[in-house]
Amino acid sequence: MLRPTKYLDLKTCVLRLAALMLMELSASRPLALPDLEARVLSEAGDAARLNLVSALNLLFLLGRIDYDDGADAIVLLTEEAEAR
């Protein structure tokens, strides 16, 4: 469960990392996981590495991203793709 505390670092929290991932995927999609990780960590810092998987899980559970086996990449799902 995502619960805020007074010790929560807003620069490396799961919600910010998820937002960064969405921005990166919308700019250049699809992206391989190491490339996406490198771009997010360059923006949020190395301390964000701990929350990367949680941010990916959040986006997958919300139906915003998917994994493409053929391209071995993370793909941003749009409304047009979901309608098909």
Phi, psi and omega in degrees: 000140177272113180230127180284146173226171179287349180263001182292125176272113184293340180285333184241014182285162184299318182295321178291319179295322177297319178295319177297319179297318178297320178295317180294318181289329178285332179284318181213099183242155347281162180234141173291151184303316177298325178292316178298317179298316180296319180293318180292318180292330177293330179276317188262344181098163184292338179293342181283350182304328182296328185256006183297314182294322178296322178293320176298316179299317180300313181294323178292317180293329177281352179079024181266336180228163175212165179255126178262112182297318184296319181268350184053053186214161174270131185242135175280128178270131178250173180295325180293320180291326180288333181288334179284000000 
